[in-house]
């Protein structure tokens, strides 16, 4: 019989690609991971890992067993969730990830949940929205809170449950004393083109979802910023707008929280969606359900 824990290690290795990354993810030393994979090879009766001086990779048999491992682990997790649902106690370990901009709102609710359920151990991490779905499917996280800046948020995928927490307007953030801040109506595309040309455009670095969405929006209204500053973190961008450094497209809720900044709704409209991702195999797990409920309480109805 193949050991379930070793199948989990093989599954993580297949997802992460290196012994070092697998060890860091699971909290073991690289030598311990190598030993467990070697033991799994003995149980399987054939080579699963091809080792060279520089790296280790899966053999054909290793890839096939990793595919079977994913199915076995999913079935085991579903069974475990259903047994926990029968008990009804909120307990055990739940790993939660959240983008850093939403963590201050989510953290107090998770802390309160732990106080209410002493048997529950919430392990919190910061993550990026682009990689969260894969991390949930690979069981690195049980719940991931992310933002999606696309016009159509993702639908449920194989093994992944998508929970929509709220939809939020993206507004043009300008200093509170800017002439546009005194207007009651939205900013037209022509006004935006003039503003982008005259002001420094503040945005996230290339590769960030907000940057890609903002660039698509500017392309759609035929606007190209002649001056662009790139900074990591939407809160940093809001603070820069407040200081008069430039203008940016930012979530309406964040703009409302930042002193010295006004938000003007652009035309055409722009929005983002706050999502929570879980696995379908944990749908009946009371602890995961409680953490998801905490996310809904924290983020579900703050701003529109």
Short mmCIF file of the C-alpha atoms (twelve columns), coordinates in Angstrom:
data_MODEL
# 
_entry.id   MODEL 
# 
loop_
_atom_site.group_PDB 
_atom_site.id 
_atom_site.type_symbol 
_atom_site.label_atom_id 
_atom_site.label_alt_id 
_atom_site.label_comp_id 
_atom_site.label_asym_id 
_atom_site.label_seq_id 
_atom_site.Cartn_x 
_atom_site.Cartn_y 
_atom_site.Cartn_z 
_atom_site.pdbx_PDB_model_num 
ATOM 1   C CA . UNK A 1   0.000   0.000  0.000   1 
ATOM 2   C CA . UNK A 2   1.357   3.420  -0.946  1 
ATOM 3   C CA . UNK A 3   1.764   5.841  1.927   1 
ATOM 4   C CA . UNK A 4   -0.700  8.762  1.703   1 
ATOM 5   C CA . UNK A 5   1.722   11.303 3.161   1 
ATOM 6   C CA . UNK A 6   4.403   10.342 0.656   1 
ATOM 7   C CA . UNK A 7   1.871   10.668 -2.159  1 
ATOM 8   C CA . UNK A 8   1.223   14.191 -0.871  1 
ATOM 9   C CA . UNK A 9   4.952   14.939 -1.074  1 
ATOM 10  C CA . UNK A 10  5.080   13.586 -4.634  1 
ATOM 11  C CA . UNK A 11  2.054   15.712 -5.542  1 
ATOM 12  C CA . UNK A 12  3.732   18.858 -4.170  1 
ATOM 13  C CA . UNK A 13  6.993   18.019 -5.928  1 
ATOM 14  C CA . UNK A 14  5.131   17.630 -9.226  1 
ATOM 15  C CA . UNK A 15  3.523   21.054 -8.708  1 
ATOM 16  C CA . UNK A 16  6.613   22.935 -7.462  1 
ATOM 17  C CA . UNK A 17  9.300   21.263 -9.550  1 
ATOM 18  C CA . UNK A 18  12.220  21.122 -7.096  1 
ATOM 19  C CA . UNK A 19  13.177  19.339 -3.882  1 
ATOM 20  C CA . UNK A 20  14.102  22.667 -2.281  1 
ATOM 21  C CA . UNK A 21  10.762  24.313 -3.066  1 
ATOM 22  C CA . UNK A 22  8.846   21.242 -1.889  1 
ATOM 23  C CA . UNK A 23  10.794  21.186 1.372   1 
ATOM 24  C CA . UNK A 24  10.166  24.883 1.996   1 
ATOM 25  C CA . UNK A 25  6.478   24.493 1.231   1 
ATOM 26  C CA . UNK A 26  5.997   21.534 3.577   1 
ATOM 27  C CA . UNK A 27  8.338   22.716 6.329   1 
ATOM 28  C CA . UNK A 28  10.907  19.923 6.014   1 
ATOM 29  C CA . UNK A 29  14.557  19.813 5.094   1 
ATOM 30  C CA . UNK A 30  15.463  18.919 1.492   1 
ATOM 31  C CA . UNK A 31  17.153  15.730 2.713   1 
ATOM 32  C CA . UNK A 32  13.951  14.650 4.478   1 
ATOM 33  C CA . UNK A 33  11.937  15.183 1.285   1 
ATOM 34  C CA . UNK A 34  14.473  13.180 -0.707  1 
ATOM 35  C CA . UNK A 35  14.277  10.353 1.820   1 
ATOM 36  C CA . UNK A 36  10.479  10.267 1.676   1 
ATOM 37  C CA . UNK A 37  10.490  10.199 -2.122  1 
ATOM 38  C CA . UNK A 38  13.068  7.414  -2.066  1 
ATOM 39  C CA . UNK A 39  10.838  5.455  0.336   1 
ATOM 40  C CA . UNK A 40  7.890   5.975  -2.024  1 
ATOM 41  C CA . UNK A 41  9.974   4.601  -4.874  1 
ATOM 42  C CA . UNK A 42  10.584  1.433  -2.843  1 
ATOM 43  C CA . UNK A 43  6.853   1.123  -2.153  1 
ATOM 44  C CA . UNK A 44  6.039   1.596  -5.848  1 
ATOM 45  C CA . UNK A 45  8.806   -0.749 -6.957  1 
ATOM 46  C CA . UNK A 46  10.272  1.492  -9.673  1 
ATOM 47  C CA . UNK A 47  12.052  4.811  -10.168 1 
ATOM 48  C CA . UNK A 48  9.855   7.884  -9.770  1 
ATOM 49  C CA . UNK A 49  12.576  10.554 -9.661  1 
ATOM 50  C CA . UNK A 50  15.423  11.070 -12.107 1 
ATOM 51  C CA . UNK A 51  18.332  12.643 -10.237 1 
ATOM 52  C CA . UNK A 52  21.298  14.514 -11.692 1 
ATOM 53  C CA . UNK A 53  24.011  16.600 -10.084 1 
ATOM 54  C CA . UNK A 54  21.961  19.761 -10.631 1 
ATOM 55  C CA . UNK A 55  18.316  18.774 -10.316 1 
ATOM 56  C CA . UNK A 56  15.682  16.113 -9.784  1 
ATOM 57  C CA . UNK A 57  12.733  15.544 -12.114 1 
ATOM 58  C CA . UNK A 58  9.879   13.081 -12.447 1 
ATOM 59  C CA . UNK A 59  10.208  9.985  -14.593 1 
ATOM 60  C CA . UNK A 60  7.272   8.873  -16.747 1 
ATOM 61  C CA . UNK A 61  6.197   6.600  -13.910 1 
ATOM 62  C CA . UNK A 62  6.560   9.471  -11.446 1 
ATOM 63  C CA . UNK A 63  4.313   11.710 -13.542 1 
ATOM 64  C CA . UNK A 64  1.704   8.958  -13.823 1 
ATOM 65  C CA . UNK A 65  1.753   8.304  -10.081 1 
ATOM 66  C CA . UNK A 66  1.521   12.062 -9.378  1 
ATOM 67  C CA . UNK A 67  -1.661  12.165 -11.467 1 
ATOM 68  C CA . UNK A 68  -3.091  9.250  -9.491  1 
ATOM 69  C CA . UNK A 69  -1.940  10.927 -6.264  1 
ATOM 70  C CA . UNK A 70  -4.027  14.014 -7.068  1 
ATOM 71  C CA . UNK A 71  -7.151  11.860 -7.365  1 
ATOM 72  C CA . UNK A 72  -6.362  9.861  -4.224  1 
ATOM 73  C CA . UNK A 73  -5.665  12.987 -2.171  1 
ATOM 74  C CA . UNK A 74  -8.871  14.638 -3.393  1 
ATOM 75  C CA . UNK A 75  -10.921 11.595 -2.379  1 
ATOM 76  C CA . UNK A 76  -9.209  11.460 1.023   1 
ATOM 77  C CA . UNK A 77  -9.832  15.174 1.600   1 
ATOM 78  C CA . UNK A 78  -13.496 14.865 0.669   1 
ATOM 79  C CA . UNK A 79  -13.916 11.964 3.087   1 
ATOM 80  C CA . UNK A 80  -12.119 13.872 5.843   1 
ATOM 81  C CA . UNK A 81  -14.293 16.954 5.271   1 
ATOM 82  C CA . UNK A 82  -17.469 14.913 5.500   1 
ATOM 83  C CA . UNK A 83  -16.350 13.283 8.728   1 
ATOM 84  C CA . UNK A 84  -15.524 16.697 10.185  1 
ATOM 85  C CA . UNK A 85  -18.963 17.887 9.076   1 
ATOM 86  C CA . UNK A 86  -20.543 15.009 11.005  1 
ATOM 87  C CA . UNK A 87  -18.662 16.055 14.133  1 
ATOM 88  C CA . UNK A 88  -19.630 19.679 13.524  1 
ATOM 89  C CA . UNK A 89  -16.694 21.150 15.466  1 
ATOM 90  C CA . UNK A 90  -14.755 24.044 13.990  1 
ATOM 91  C CA . UNK A 91  -11.174 22.926 14.508  1 
ATOM 92  C CA . UNK A 92  -7.968  21.792 12.882  1 
ATOM 93  C CA . UNK A 93  -5.570  23.706 10.645  1 
ATOM 94  C CA . UNK A 94  -6.788  26.017 7.869   1 
ATOM 95  C CA . UNK A 95  -4.250  27.852 5.706   1 
ATOM 96  C CA . UNK A 96  -5.554  31.199 4.464   1 
ATOM 97  C CA . UNK A 97  -3.875  33.544 1.988   1 
ATOM 98  C CA . UNK A 98  -4.868  37.109 1.177   1 
ATOM 99  C CA . UNK A 99  -3.585  39.928 -0.993  1 
ATOM 100 C CA . UNK A 100 -1.874  42.501 1.205   1 
ATOM 101 C CA . UNK A 101 -4.330  45.336 0.474   1 
ATOM 102 C CA . UNK A 102 -7.223  43.340 2.002   1 
ATOM 103 C CA . UNK A 103 -5.329  41.694 4.866   1 
ATOM 104 C CA . UNK A 104 -5.943  44.507 7.420   1 
ATOM 105 C CA . UNK A 105 -9.716  44.091 6.978   1 
ATOM 106 C CA . UNK A 106 -9.676  40.284 7.026   1 
ATOM 107 C CA . UNK A 107 -7.204  39.668 9.871   1 
ATOM 108 C CA . UNK A 108 -9.404  40.837 12.795  1 
ATOM 109 C CA . UNK A 109 -12.213 38.535 11.706  1 
ATOM 110 C CA . UNK A 110 -9.876  35.533 11.494  1 
ATOM 111 C CA . UNK A 111 -8.407  36.390 14.901  1 
ATOM 112 C CA . UNK A 112 -11.913 36.597 16.396  1 
ATOM 113 C CA . UNK A 113 -12.741 33.244 14.801  1 
ATOM 114 C CA . UNK A 114 -9.740  31.624 16.490  1 
ATOM 115 C CA . UNK A 115 -10.746 33.087 19.850  1 
ATOM 116 C CA . UNK A 116 -14.256 31.712 19.435  1 
ATOM 117 C CA . UNK A 117 -12.948 28.259 18.449  1 
ATOM 118 C CA . UNK A 118 -9.805  27.349 20.444  1 
ATOM 119 C CA . UNK A 119 -9.395  24.102 18.470  1 
ATOM 120 C CA . UNK A 120 -8.992  26.083 15.239  1 
ATOM 121 C CA . UNK A 121 -5.517  27.027 13.996  1 
ATOM 122 C CA . UNK A 122 -5.593  29.581 11.185  1 
ATOM 123 C CA . UNK A 123 -2.271  29.970 9.363   1 
ATOM 124 C CA . UNK A 124 -2.266  33.218 7.365   1 
ATOM 125 C CA . UNK A 125 -0.073  34.180 4.412   1 
ATOM 126 C CA . UNK A 126 0.160   36.970 1.857   1 
ATOM 127 C CA . UNK A 127 -0.204  35.941 -1.758  1 
ATOM 128 C CA . UNK A 128 -0.614  37.390 -5.216  1 
ATOM 129 C CA . UNK A 129 -3.876  37.080 -7.111  1 
ATOM 130 C CA . UNK A 130 -2.250  35.604 -10.230 1 
ATOM 131 C CA . UNK A 131 -0.886  32.498 -8.487  1 
ATOM 132 C CA . UNK A 132 -3.576  31.914 -5.852  1 
ATOM 133 C CA . UNK A 133 -5.772  29.474 -7.785  1 
ATOM 134 C CA . UNK A 134 -2.890  27.083 -8.477  1 
ATOM 135 C CA . UNK A 135 -1.783  27.304 -4.842  1 
ATOM 136 C CA . UNK A 136 -5.277  26.388 -3.617  1 
ATOM 137 C CA . UNK A 137 -5.517  23.451 -6.015  1 
ATOM 138 C CA . UNK A 138 -2.049  22.285 -4.937  1 
ATOM 139 C CA . UNK A 139 -3.210  22.387 -1.273  1 
ATOM 140 C CA . UNK A 140 -0.720  25.040 -0.249  1 
ATOM 141 C CA . UNK A 141 -3.732  27.152 0.799   1 
ATOM 142 C CA . UNK A 142 -7.221  26.096 1.838   1 
ATOM 143 C CA . UNK A 143 -8.716  29.548 1.228   1 
ATOM 144 C CA . UNK A 144 -7.363  32.413 -0.879  1 
ATOM 145 C CA . UNK A 145 -8.793  35.944 -0.941  1 
ATOM 146 C CA . UNK A 146 -7.857  37.766 -4.151  1 
ATOM 147 C CA . UNK A 147 -8.984  40.556 -6.453  1 
ATOM 148 C CA . UNK A 148 -9.880  40.141 -10.104 1 
ATOM 149 C CA . UNK A 149 -9.689  43.151 -12.432 1 
ATOM 150 C CA . UNK A 150 -11.074 41.464 -15.530 1 
ATOM 151 C CA . UNK A 151 -14.501 42.206 -16.968 1 
ATOM 152 C CA . UNK A 152 -15.526 38.593 -16.374 1 
ATOM 153 C CA . UNK A 153 -14.285 36.952 -13.151 1 
ATOM 154 C CA . UNK A 154 -13.296 33.286 -13.448 1 
ATOM 155 C CA . UNK A 155 -15.904 30.566 -13.253 1 
ATOM 156 C CA . UNK A 156 -15.493 27.484 -11.119 1 
ATOM 157 C CA . UNK A 157 -12.804 25.236 -12.514 1 
ATOM 158 C CA . UNK A 158 -12.192 21.541 -11.979 1 
ATOM 159 C CA . UNK A 159 -11.641 21.176 -8.244  1 
ATOM 160 C CA . UNK A 160 -11.904 24.925 -7.533  1 
ATOM 161 C CA . UNK A 161 -14.844 26.783 -5.959  1 
ATOM 162 C CA . UNK A 162 -15.085 30.530 -6.662  1 
ATOM 163 C CA . UNK A 163 -16.972 32.679 -4.133  1 
ATOM 164 C CA . UNK A 164 -17.763 36.274 -5.151  1 
ATOM 165 C CA . UNK A 165 -17.510 38.511 -2.093  1 
ATOM 166 C CA . UNK A 166 -18.209 41.890 -3.689  1 
ATOM 167 C CA . UNK A 167 -17.960 43.962 -6.847  1 
ATOM 168 C CA . UNK A 168 -16.274 47.344 -6.451  1 
ATOM 169 C CA . UNK A 169 -15.958 50.428 -8.630  1 
ATOM 170 C CA . UNK A 170 -12.538 51.537 -9.825  1 
ATOM 171 C CA . UNK A 171 -12.311 55.332 -9.785  1 
ATOM 172 C CA . UNK A 172 -9.875  57.915 -10.993 1 
ATOM 173 C CA . UNK A 173 -7.998  59.002 -7.857  1 
ATOM 174 C CA . UNK A 174 -6.955  62.660 -7.882  1 
ATOM 175 C CA . UNK A 175 -5.756  65.029 -5.143  1 
ATOM 176 C CA . UNK A 176 -8.656  66.467 -3.146  1 
ATOM 177 C CA . UNK A 177 -7.930  69.994 -4.454  1 
ATOM 178 C CA . UNK A 178 -7.878  68.947 -8.116  1 
ATOM 179 C CA . UNK A 179 -10.490 70.673 -10.339 1 
ATOM 180 C CA . UNK A 180 -12.014 67.295 -11.280 1 
ATOM 181 C CA . UNK A 181 -12.680 66.604 -7.586  1 
ATOM 182 C CA . UNK A 182 -15.188 69.460 -7.507  1 
ATOM 183 C CA . UNK A 183 -17.298 67.984 -10.306 1 
ATOM 184 C CA . UNK A 184 -20.391 65.995 -9.406  1 
ATOM 185 C CA . UNK A 185 -20.477 63.918 -12.574 1 
ATOM 186 C CA . UNK A 186 -18.163 61.279 -14.033 1 
ATOM 187 C CA . UNK A 187 -14.996 61.979 -15.994 1 
ATOM 188 C CA . UNK A 188 -15.397 61.531 -19.734 1 
ATOM 189 C CA . UNK A 189 -12.883 59.778 -21.979 1 
ATOM 190 C CA . UNK A 190 -11.802 63.160 -23.398 1 
ATOM 191 C CA . UNK A 191 -11.150 64.514 -19.906 1 
ATOM 192 C CA . UNK A 192 -9.218  61.385 -19.017 1 
ATOM 193 C CA . UNK A 193 -7.030  61.720 -22.102 1 
ATOM 194 C CA . UNK A 194 -6.160  65.303 -21.176 1 
ATOM 195 C CA . UNK A 195 -5.519  64.348 -17.555 1 
ATOM 196 C CA . UNK A 196 -3.267  61.424 -18.497 1 
ATOM 197 C CA . UNK A 197 -1.282  63.708 -20.798 1 
ATOM 198 C CA . UNK A 198 -0.899  66.513 -18.228 1 
ATOM 199 C CA . UNK A 199 -0.372  64.506 -15.022 1 
ATOM 200 C CA . UNK A 200 2.063   61.813 -13.919 1 
ATOM 201 C CA . UNK A 201 0.363   58.432 -14.171 1 
ATOM 202 C CA . UNK A 202 0.807   56.273 -11.046 1 
ATOM 203 C CA . UNK A 203 0.442   52.520 -11.391 1 
ATOM 204 C CA . UNK A 204 1.685   49.113 -10.270 1 
ATOM 205 C CA . UNK A 205 4.692   47.468 -11.953 1 
ATOM 206 C CA . UNK A 206 4.220   45.422 -15.104 1 
ATOM 207 C CA . UNK A 207 2.874   41.959 -14.377 1 
ATOM 208 C CA . UNK A 208 0.391   43.085 -11.711 1 
ATOM 209 C CA . UNK A 209 -3.305  42.555 -12.414 1 
ATOM 210 C CA . UNK A 210 -4.199  46.181 -11.654 1 
ATOM 211 C CA . UNK A 211 -1.487  47.370 -14.058 1 
ATOM 212 C CA . UNK A 212 -2.730  45.137 -16.866 1 
ATOM 213 C CA . UNK A 213 -6.339  46.243 -16.309 1 
ATOM 214 C CA . UNK A 214 -5.336  49.907 -16.216 1 
ATOM 215 C CA . UNK A 215 -3.299  49.618 -19.397 1 
ATOM 216 C CA . UNK A 216 -6.221  47.930 -21.173 1 
ATOM 217 C CA . UNK A 217 -8.512  50.727 -20.038 1 
ATOM 218 C CA . UNK A 218 -6.155  53.464 -21.243 1 
ATOM 219 C CA . UNK A 219 -5.728  51.702 -24.590 1 
ATOM 220 C CA . UNK A 220 -9.510  51.549 -24.915 1 
ATOM 221 C CA . UNK A 221 -9.830  55.336 -24.594 1 
ATOM 222 C CA . UNK A 222 -6.722  56.007 -26.734 1 
ATOM 223 C CA . UNK A 223 -4.681  57.450 -23.876 1 
ATOM 224 C CA . UNK A 224 -0.918  56.946 -23.430 1 
ATOM 225 C CA . UNK A 225 0.776   58.391 -20.317 1 
ATOM 226 C CA . UNK A 226 3.930   60.355 -21.241 1 
ATOM 227 C CA . UNK A 227 5.084   60.144 -17.594 1 
ATOM 228 C CA . UNK A 228 4.599   56.997 -15.539 1 
ATOM 229 C CA . UNK A 229 5.685   56.090 -12.000 1 
ATOM 230 C CA . UNK A 230 5.511   52.466 -10.892 1 
ATOM 231 C CA . UNK A 231 5.102   51.425 -7.254  1 
ATOM 232 C CA . UNK A 232 4.117   48.172 -5.560  1 
ATOM 233 C CA . UNK A 233 0.933   48.337 -3.475  1 
ATOM 234 C CA . UNK A 234 -2.352  50.158 -4.031  1 
ATOM 235 C CA . UNK A 235 -2.069  51.881 -0.636  1 
ATOM 236 C CA . UNK A 236 1.263   53.370 -1.717  1 
ATOM 237 C CA . UNK A 237 -0.327  54.699 -4.894  1 
ATOM 238 C CA . UNK A 238 -3.157  56.278 -2.874  1 
ATOM 239 C CA . UNK A 239 -0.642  57.981 -0.574  1 
ATOM 240 C CA . UNK A 240 1.259   59.319 -3.591  1 
ATOM 241 C CA . UNK A 241 -1.954  60.771 -5.035  1 
ATOM 242 C CA . UNK A 242 -2.659  62.424 -1.671  1 
ATOM 243 C CA . UNK A 243 0.809   63.966 -1.797  1 
ATOM 244 C CA . UNK A 244 0.161   65.477 -5.224  1 
ATOM 245 C CA . UNK A 245 2.557   63.195 -7.117  1 
ATOM 246 C CA . UNK A 246 0.029   62.216 -9.779  1 
ATOM 247 C CA . UNK A 247 -3.226  60.384 -10.499 1 
ATOM 248 C CA . UNK A 248 -4.183  56.712 -10.594 1 
ATOM 249 C CA . UNK A 249 -7.000  54.225 -11.125 1 
ATOM 250 C CA . UNK A 250 -7.788  52.813 -7.675  1 
ATOM 251 C CA . UNK A 251 -10.596 50.913 -5.890  1 
ATOM 252 C CA . UNK A 252 -13.311 53.240 -4.598  1 
ATOM 253 C CA . UNK A 253 -13.094 51.846 -1.059  1 
ATOM 254 C CA . UNK A 254 -9.387  52.549 -0.839  1 
ATOM 255 C CA . UNK A 255 -9.880  56.100 -2.097  1 
ATOM 256 C CA . UNK A 256 -12.573 56.727 0.517   1 
ATOM 257 C CA . UNK A 257 -10.167 55.646 3.254   1 
ATOM 258 C CA . UNK A 258 -7.269  57.852 2.093   1 
ATOM 259 C CA . UNK A 259 -7.284  61.456 3.343   1 
ATOM 260 C CA . UNK A 260 -6.517  64.057 0.722   1 
ATOM 261 C CA . UNK A 261 -7.765  61.975 -2.210  1 
ATOM 262 C CA . UNK A 262 -10.978 62.260 -4.203  1 
ATOM 263 C CA . UNK A 263 -12.449 59.629 -6.504  1 
ATOM 264 C CA . UNK A 264 -14.071 60.429 -9.832  1 
ATOM 265 C CA . UNK A 265 -15.945 57.663 -11.636 1 
ATOM 266 C CA . UNK A 266 -14.668 57.298 -15.201 1 
ATOM 267 C CA . UNK A 267 -16.763 56.692 -18.279 1 
ATOM 268 C CA . UNK A 268 -16.718 53.950 -19.438 1 
ATOM 269 C CA . UNK A 269 -17.057 52.315 -16.049 1 
ATOM 270 C CA . UNK A 270 -14.345 50.119 -14.543 1 
ATOM 271 C CA . UNK A 271 -14.723 47.556 -11.731 1 
ATOM 272 C CA . UNK A 272 -12.911 44.802 -9.867  1 
ATOM 273 C CA . UNK A 273 -14.239 41.728 -8.028  1 
ATOM 274 C CA . UNK A 274 -13.113 40.458 -4.636  1 
ATOM 275 C CA . UNK A 275 -13.077 36.652 -4.694  1 
ATOM 276 C CA . UNK A 276 -12.481 33.818 -2.271  1 
ATOM 277 C CA . UNK A 277 -11.160 30.526 -3.656  1 
ATOM 278 C CA . UNK A 278 -11.519 27.119 -2.004  1 
ATOM 279 C CA . UNK A 279 -11.355 23.499 -3.159  1 
ATOM 280 C CA . UNK A 280 -14.546 21.604 -3.912  1 
ATOM 281 C CA . UNK A 281 -13.226 18.785 -1.726  1 
ATOM 282 C CA . UNK A 282 -13.461 21.008 1.401   1 
ATOM 283 C CA . UNK A 283 -17.003 22.207 0.689   1 
ATOM 284 C CA . UNK A 284 -18.383 20.421 3.771   1 
ATOM 285 C CA . UNK A 285 -15.476 21.163 6.112   1 
ATOM 286 C CA . UNK A 286 -16.802 23.295 9.028   1 
ATOM 287 C CA . UNK A 287 -13.445 25.001 9.614   1 
ATOM 288 C CA . UNK A 288 -13.027 26.083 5.992   1 
ATOM 289 C CA . UNK A 289 -16.676 27.174 5.910   1 
ATOM 290 C CA . UNK A 290 -16.138 29.272 9.048   1 
ATOM 291 C CA . UNK A 291 -13.096 30.995 7.521   1 
ATOM 292 C CA . UNK A 292 -15.045 31.665 4.325   1 
ATOM 293 C CA . UNK A 293 -17.873 33.166 6.404   1 
ATOM 294 C CA . UNK A 294 -15.325 35.398 8.158   1 
ATOM 295 C CA . UNK A 295 -14.095 36.591 4.753   1 
ATOM 296 C CA . UNK A 296 -17.654 37.404 3.718   1 
ATOM 297 C CA . UNK A 297 -18.190 39.372 6.919   1 
ATOM 298 C CA . UNK A 298 -14.939 41.276 6.492   1 
ATOM 299 C CA . UNK A 299 -15.098 42.017 2.775   1 
ATOM 300 C CA . UNK A 300 -18.550 41.234 1.460   1 
ATOM 301 C CA . UNK A 301 -20.308 44.569 1.866   1 
ATOM 302 C CA . UNK A 302 -17.765 47.255 2.730   1 
ATOM 303 C CA . UNK A 303 -17.933 49.384 -0.407  1 
ATOM 304 C CA . UNK A 304 -19.705 49.328 -3.735  1 
# 
